[in-house]
């Protein structure tokens, strides 16, 4: 299968699927340098993935413009963080230490 082949993007183990799964992290610059370079190289070489990443970027920009000023109240943030910490602790207890 050639890169960018629609059949490849449907395959969850393909390079295109990997890149598209990580595209929001890439756009938010939340990737380590090695993975960021891997995604950038793929986007440079794969027009369909580059086009999809461009659509995702435009969606993020639209969301930021429409919702960018809205912030959750601090008490809600604290509750979410506490809930996540309980979940992580529970998973570690069930699975054992990492």
Rosetta blueprint (number, residue, H / E / L):
1 X L
2 X L
3 X L
4 X L
5 X L
6 X H
7 X H
8 X H
9 X H
10 X H
11 X L
12 X L
13 X L
14 X L
15 X H
16 X H
17 X H
18 X H
19 X H
20 X H
21 X H
22 X H
23 X H
24 X H
25 X H
26 X H
27 X H
28 X L
29 X L
30 X L
31 X L
32 X L
33 X H
34 X H
35 X H
36 X H
37 X H
38 X H
39 X H
40 X H
41 X H
42 X H
43 X H
44 X H
45 X H
46 X L
47 X H
48 X H
49 X H
50 X H
51 X H
52 X H
53 X H
54 X H
55 X H
56 X H
57 X H
58 X H
59 X H
60 X H
61 X H
62 X H
63 X H
64 X H
65 X H
66 X H
67 X H
68 X L
69 X L
70 X L
71 X L
72 X L
73 X L
74 X H
75 X H
76 X H
77 X H
78 X H
79 X H
80 X H
81 X H
82 X H
83 X H
84 X H
85 X H
86 X H
87 X H
88 X H
89 X H
90 X H
91 X H
92 X H
93 X H
94 X H
95 X H
96 X L
97 X L
98 X L
